[in-house]
Amino acid sequence: MFYEQKLSVLVVDDDSDVVEFMTHVLRAADCDVCSATDGEQALQQAEANKLDIVFLDINIPEQDGWLVCSKLKMPLDGPRIVLITGRTDSDTDRFAGFVHADEVLKKPFSEEDVLRILKKTCSTVSND
């Protein structure tokens, strides 16, 4: 465990392999994990759970990751958002700043990449 209390994490991706991989990695790191496959489900999960971090794919059905991110960041105490994307253009990073995403995780990514972000989030949460 990285932090004194379990972090609550939402994984949002319409690719079941990504959700399964992320869930495995995060549960092994002692996080409480829930998941969603589209924007509507993501917003419902966020409403139902006090989330610390959301791993959010940009290209999801219903409401895309950009819109979901901006909605989740509206409250001042909203969760930290890590956008997941296969895009490599610089516009993605720039637009991530516009929707107040905390970080961008580029596909393909590894377990180490996820754990690095989790550790970074834990240090930020502990300083809040």
C-alpha positions in Angstrom: 0.0 0.0 0.0 1.3 3.5 -0.9 -0.8 5.5 1.6 -2.2 5.1 5.1 -5.7 4.7 3.7 -6.9 2.9 0.6 -7.3 5.1 -2.5 -10.6 4.9 -4.4 -9.9 4.6 -8.1 -12.2 4.6 -11.1 -11.0 3.0 -14.4 -12.9 4.1 -17.5 -12.2 2.4 -20.8 -14.4 0.6 -23.4 -11.5 -1.9 -23.9 -12.1 -4.7 -21.4 -8.5 -5.8 -21.6 -7.3 -2.3 -20.4 -9.9 -2.3 -17.6 -8.9 -5.8 -16.5 -5.1 -5.0 -16.6 -5.6 -1.7 -14.6 -7.9 -3.3 -12.1 -5.4 -6.1 -11.4 -2.5 -3.6 -11.0 -4.5 -1.2 -8.8 -6.0 -3.9 -6.6 -2.5 -5.4 -6.1 -1.5 -1.9 -4.9 -4.3 -2.2 -2.3 -6.7 0.3 -4.0 -10.5 0.1 -4.0 -11.3 -0.1 -7.8 -14.5 0.4 -9.7 -14.9 0.6 -13.5 -17.0 2.0 -16.3 -17.1 1.4 -20.0 -18.6 4.7 -21.1 -19.0 8.4 -20.1 -22.4 8.0 -18.6 -21.3 5.1 -16.4 -18.2 7.0 -15.3 -20.3 10.0 -14.1 -22.6 7.6 -12.3 -19.7 5.9 -10.6 -18.2 9.3 -9.6 -21.6 10.3 -8.1 -21.8 7.1 -6.1 -18.2 7.0 -4.9 -15.8 9.4 -3.3 -12.9 9.0 -5.8 -9.3 9.9 -5.3 -8.2 9.3 -8.9 -9.8 8.5 -12.3 -8.0 6.8 -15.1 -10.1 8.0 -18.0 -9.8 7.0 -21.7 -10.4 9.8 -24.1 -12.2 7.8 -26.7 -15.2 6.3 -24.9 -18.9 6.1 -25.9 -21.7 8.2 -24.7 -19.8 11.2 -23.4 -16.1 11.3 -24.4 -13.3 11.5 -21.9 -12.8 15.3 -22.6 -16.4 16.0 -21.5 -16.3 13.6 -18.6 -13.0 15.1 -17.4 -14.4 18.6 -17.5 -17.5 17.6 -15.5 -15.5 15.7 -12.9 -13.2 18.7 -12.4 -16.1 21.2 -11.8 -16.2 20.7 -8.1 -13.1 22.1 -6.3 -12.6 18.8 -4.5 -13.0 16.6 -7.6 -10.7 13.6 -8.1 -7.4 13.7 -9.9 -7.8 12.8 -13.5 -5.4 10.8 -15.6 -6.4 10.8 -19.3 -5.5 7.6 -21.2 -4.9 7.9 -24.9 -3.2 6.3 -27.9 -2.9 9.7 -29.5 0.7 11.0 -29.8 0.1 14.6 -31.0 1.0 17.6 -28.9 -2.6 18.9 -29.1 -3.7 16.1 -26.8 -1.4 17.3 -24.0 -2.4 20.9 -24.6 -6.1 20.2 -24.5 -5.6 18.1 -21.4 -4.6 21.3 -19.7 -7.8 23.0 -20.9 -10.0 20.4 -19.2 -7.8 20.4 -16.1 -6.6 16.8 -16.4 -3.7 16.2 -13.9 -1.8 13.9 -16.3 -1.8 12.1 -19.6 -1.0 8.4 -19.8 -0.1 7.3 -23.4 -0.8 3.8 -24.7 0.8 1.4 -24.6 1.6 1.7 -20.9 3.1 -0.6 -18.3 2.4 -1.6 -14.8 5.3 0.6 -13.8 3.7 3.6 -15.5 0.5 3.1 -13.5 2.3 2.6 -10.2 4.4 5.8 -10.9 1.2 7.8 -11.3 -0.4 6.2 -8.3 2.6 7.0 -6.1 2.6 10.6 -7.4 -1.1 10.8 -6.6 -0.6 9.4 -3.1 2.0 12.1 -2.3 -0.4 14.8 -3.6 -3.3 13.4 -1.5 -1.2 13.2 1.6 -0.2 16.9 1.2 -3.9 18.1 0.8 
